[in-house]
Amino acid sequence: MNTPAGPSLVGITVDNRYAITQRLAHGGMATVYRAIDTRLDREIALKILRPSMAEDPAVIEKFEAEAKNTAKINHPHVVNVYDQGVGTAGNGTVAFLAMEFIEGHTLREVMRAAGRMTVEETWNIAVPIIRGVAAAHQVGLVHRDIKPENVLVSHDGDIKVADFGLARAASNHTGTGMALMGTVSYMSPELVTGEQADERSDVYALGIVIFEMLTGQRPFSGESAVAIAVQHTNSRVPAPSTYVPGISAAVDDIVLHMTEPSPEDRPADATEVLILIRHLLENPEAAEELAGQDNMDDATQVFDDAATGTFGVEEHADDAANATEPPPPPQPNVTVLPPSVTAEASPMGAIDYYQRPAVEQQSAATPQVRDFGNKKQYEPVRAFAPIQTSRAAIITLLIIMAAAATVLLGNWAGAALMSWIFG
């Protein structure tokens, strides 16, 4: 496959439809261009796979499958996918992904401009990210490459998660070295050791991103990707308050819970993380009490009591009439975006309440007489009247015996038996 490379694609029309106008970013797997969809007359972001990856049929197959899955995610905090395929580009062909164009910055640029963020600013940015990832988890899609570079912040303040379409396709082509440095800093221990990734791997990466926003630095650093990976597998992520005094124990607990080394100890998915954050925002005192519990059974009871009030789950039917809707969480203004980002509205938005279906109260079971309909109920064995025998019955039995003897012993024995019976 002869694929045009790098800046030479600017000015070229891909698949007789997408006119490339500007190169936006270049990575180890693909290059992202600004382009015009000439059919619909709108700007898009066009991601072009590197020639070496585009020549691998397995990568193309995964690329197409992931693009279709990403298109299933209809959420305001996930970059929309419009089209994908392999099409002409000049004298060659390219594998491409056409996506929603977000004019703004990556979260990495936002973090560099802001430095260390407050807890309120962190939640205001992190919650939309987590909501987008939760939408992916709900359709069974795992990102596997969550990092600030894959989060886009528009000039209007919209926050969107990108690169769902390439996460799985990249798994067979991830190497070591500088190209991996940005990814390995957010990589869960099970991904480092080559185990199967699931939603909890994304939860780990989200926890690292939150840690970095709170502290202004990553939890692990090293001279090589291997050195950082070893720390992920052999060390625990420290509490953010060890770097920034004043961060509450409840915030520490959420970050530590999300970055547990064992996947079994983390929240099951991003939706569960949203529940924990919502609980913290609406019940800060209860969350602090929960974080300070030494006995985990007592801590669980504290969370259950508080969460019941928070999420509107009635423990008893009699309390349903008195249940009230909780007040909305505080909406802090975020002023951490670069100067060119002018949005004043909080991108956090409302989080859907997590509600379990109410369980109807039922009285204790009482013995009921079973309705058998037309069927007779089972009866114990009864004493039956003795069978009355007759001469006809005896003769019939003897005839059957004679016939059996004829078959087994021959005609002579059968004839002799018949003569004896009938005289």
N, C-alpha and C positions, 0 to 999 in steps of 0.2 A: 504494500500500500504506500503510495507516494503522497505524503501529507505535507502541505506547506507548513512552515514552522514560524513561530514567534511573530514579530511585527509585520511580516509579509502578508498576514491575513487581513490587516487593516485595508479597507477598500475593496475587499473581495466579498462576493455574495455566496452564502452557504445554502446549499439545497435549493437554489433558485428562488430564495425567499428572504433570507436574513442578511441584510447589508451591514457589514461590520464597519463601525465608525471610529472605535477607540479601544485600545487595550487597557484593561482595568487592573488585572492582577495575574500573576504567574506563579504556579506552584509545581511541586514534584509530580503531580498527576495530570494537571490540566491548566489551561489558560482561560481566563474569563475576559470576554469582550463586551463592549457596549455595541448594540446593533439595533437596526430598525426592521421590524416585521413589515415587509412591503405589502403583504396581503391585508393586514389589519391596521396598518399605519400607526404603530405604537412602538415605543422603545422597550427593549428586552435586554436581559443579560444572557449572553450565549457562552456556554462553557464547552470548550473543545478539548477532548482527551489528547494526551501526548501521543505521538505516533507509535512509540514502543508499546503502550498499553492498548491502543486502538487496534493493533495487529493481533492481539490475543483474543480468540473467540470466546474464551471463558469470561474475560472481563467485559466484553460487549454484551454477552448474555446477562450477566449480573447487572450491568449498567442499565439495560433495558428493563429488567424486572424491578429494580429499585426505583427507577423513574416512574413506572406505573404505580408502584406502591405509594410513592411520595405524592402522586397526583390524587390519591384517595384522601389525603389529609386536607381538609377544608377548614383552615383555622387562621385567624388574623395574625398570629405570631409565628407562622411558618411561611417561608417563601414559596409562592405558587409555581408549579411546573406546568408549562404550556405545551411542550412538544419535545420529542427526542427521536434520534434516528442516526443513520449513516447517510450522508449526502455529499454531493459534489462541492468542491471548494477550489476554484481555479482549475488547474490541471490534475488535481488529486481528489481524494475523498477524505472526509473527517467524520468522526463520531461526535455528535453534539447533543447538548441539552439546552433547550430554550426555557428561560425562567423569568419570573417577575423581576423587573429592574428596580433596585432600591438606591436612590441617590442620597448618599450620606456617608457614613463611616462604619468601620467595623468596631466591635466592642473593644478590640485591642487599642485602637486609636483613641477611643473614649477613655479607657483606663489610663493610657499614657498622659492624656491631657488633665485628667482629674486627680491622679495620684491615688492616695488612700481615700476610700469612701466611708461615709458614716453608715451606721446600720440601716437607717431609713433610706438613704440613697441606694444602698445595696439591694434591699428588698424591692425598691421601686423598679430596678432594672432586672433583678434576678427572677421575680415572679412571672413576668411575661415570657421569659425564656423557658421557665419550667412548665408553664402552661402549654407552650408550643410543643415541647418534648412530650408532655403528657398526652397531647392529641395524637402524636405518633405512636406512643405506647398503646393507646386504645385500639389502634388498627393493627397491632402486632409488629410495628416497625421499630427497630433499634438503630440509633444513630451511629454509635461507636466511635465518633470522632468529634465530640463536643469540646470546643475551645473558643476563646474570644474571637479568633479569626473567622469562625463560622457563625457569628452572630452579627447581624446588620442593624444599625441604628440610622433611621432616615432623618432628613432635615426636619420633618414634622414630628419627630419623637417616636415614631413607630419602631418597635423592636421585633425582629424576625429571625428565626433560626434557619440557617441555610445548609446546603450540602448533605441533605439526606440521600440524594441520588447517587453519591459516590462512596459513601462510607463502606458499604459491603464490598463493592468492586475493588476497593483499595487493599483489601485484606491480604491478597496474595502477592502484592507488590510493595509491601512496606519493608524498607530496609533500615539499616542503622546509619548513624552519621548526622550531620547538621539538618538534613531534610526531615528527620524524625524528631528533632529537638522540641519543636512546638507542640507536637502531638503527645509525646511520651510524658510530658509534664502533667497531663490530665488523664493518663492511661491507668485503668484499674489493674490491681494485681493479677486478676485472672486473665486479662488480655496480655499482660507482660509474659505470663507463663504459657501462653498459647491455648488456654482453655476456652470453652464456649462462652461467648458474650451474650448477655440478655439485658433486660431493662435496668437491672441493678448496676450494670457497668456504666450506663448513662448517668445513673444517680451519683456514682462515685465522681465522675467527671464534673457534674454540676456542683458537687460539694467543693471540689478544688477551685472552680471558678468563683464561687462565693467566698472562699477563703482568700483568694487573691484580691477580690474587690475590697474586702474588709481590711486586709493588712498591707496591700500594695506590693506584695511579693508572693511567689509560689512557695509551697511548703518544702519542696525539695529542689536542690540545684546541684549541678556537677559539671565537670568538664566534657562529659560525653553523654550521649543518650543512654548508654548502657549503665553508667553510674547512677543516673536518675532512676532508671527502671529498677535497679537493685534496691534503691531506697523505698520505692513503692511496695516492693514485695517483702522487705525486711523491717520496715519501720511504720509507725503509725503517724498519721497526719496530726500535728499538734493543735491544741485549741487556739483559736484566733486571739483570745485574751492574753496568751503568753507573749504575743507581739504587740498588741494594742490594749493596754490596761483600760478598763471601763466597759469592755464588751461583756454583756450579761452572760450568766451561766446557761440560760436557756438558748441563746444564740450559739454558744459553744457546743451545746448538746446536739443541736440540729446538724451542725457541720460535722461533728465527730460521728454522729449516727450515719450520715450520708457517706462518710469516707471510711467506714469500718473495713478492715482488711478482708474479712470473710463476707462474701455476697449474702449469705444467709442472715447476717446481722444487720443489713442495711434495709431501708424502706424498699418495699417490693417494686415500686415504680414511681414515676414522677407525680402521679396523682396523689400518692400517699405523702410525698414531700409537701405538696400543696396543703394537704390537711394539717400537717404539723406546723407549717408557717402561718396558716390561718388561725390555728389555735393560739400560737404565740402572739399574733397581732391583736387578737380580740380578748385574750385572757393573759396578759403579761404576768400578773401576780401568780396565777395558777401555774403558768409555765415555769416561773422561777421556783415555785414550790416543788414542782415535778423534777426540775433539774437538780435540786438540792437533796433529793431523797437518796439515802444510802441503801434502803431496802427496796429492791426492784418491784416486789409485790405491792408495797405501799405506793410506789411511784406510779405503777400501772393503775391503781385505784384512783389516784389523784387525777390522772389524765382522763380516765373514763368519766369521772364525775364532771370535770370541766368540759370535756368534749361533748357530753350529752347535752349540756346547756347550749354549747356553741352551735352545734349542727342540727338542733331541733329534733333529736331522737327522744321520744317519750318512753320512759321505762314502764309507765303504767298508763292504762287507758284513762284513768281518772284525772291524770295531770294534763291530758291533751287540751282541754278547754282553757287551761291557764297558761299554755305555752305562748311565749312572745318571741317575735323575731329579734335577733341580736342586732345591736347597733352596727353600722358600717365601720370598718377599720379606718384608722387615720390614713390620710392620703398626703404624705409629705411631698413638697415640691423638690424636684431633682434639678440641680444646677451644675451637674458634673459633666455635661456634654461639652465638646469643643465649641469655640466661639461661633462657628458656622452653623451649629445646631440651635435653632431658635424656638423650639417647641416649649411651651410653658405648661401644657396639660400633662398630667401624670399618666404615663403609659401603663400603669399597673392594672387599672380596670377592676371589675368585680370578679371575684372568684365564686364559681358555683358552689353552693353548699353541698357537702357530702352527706347524703341522707340514706340511711338504711330503711327499708320498708318497715312500718310499724307492725309489731306482732300483736295480733288480737289475743286478749285474755280469754283463756278457756278454763272451765271448771274441771276439777279432777275427774278422771274417767270412772264411770260406774258400770257395773255388770249389766249388759243388755241381753234380752232374749233374742236369739238369732232367728230371723225369718227365713225359713227354708223353702217358702213358696209351695210348689206341688210335690216337692221331694219329701220323703219320709225321713224323720230324724233317726239317727243311729240308736238302736235298741240293744240292750244286753242279750246274751244268748239265752234262749228260752228252752224249757223241756218240751220236746216234740213228742206226739203220740207215736207208739210203736207202729212200724210198717206192717200192714196186713198182707201176708203172702197167700198165694192161690196155686192150684195145680197147673194152671195155664202158664203162670210165671215160671214155675220150676221146669216145665217141658221146654219153654223157650230158651231157658238158660242151658239145658242139656243139649239142645240142637246146636246152639252156638259153640259149645265145647266140642261136639262131634265134628263140626265143620273145621274147627281149628286143628283137631287131631288129624283129619284127612289131609290138611295142608302140610302139617309138620311130619306125620308118620307114614303117609301113603294111603292109598285107597282101601287096602285090606284092613287096617286098624280102624278107619272111619266106618267101614261097612259093619265090622264086628260091634262097634259101639252103638251104631244105629239099631242093629238087630237086638241088642240087649235092652235098649230103651223101649222099643216098640213091640218086643216079644215076638 
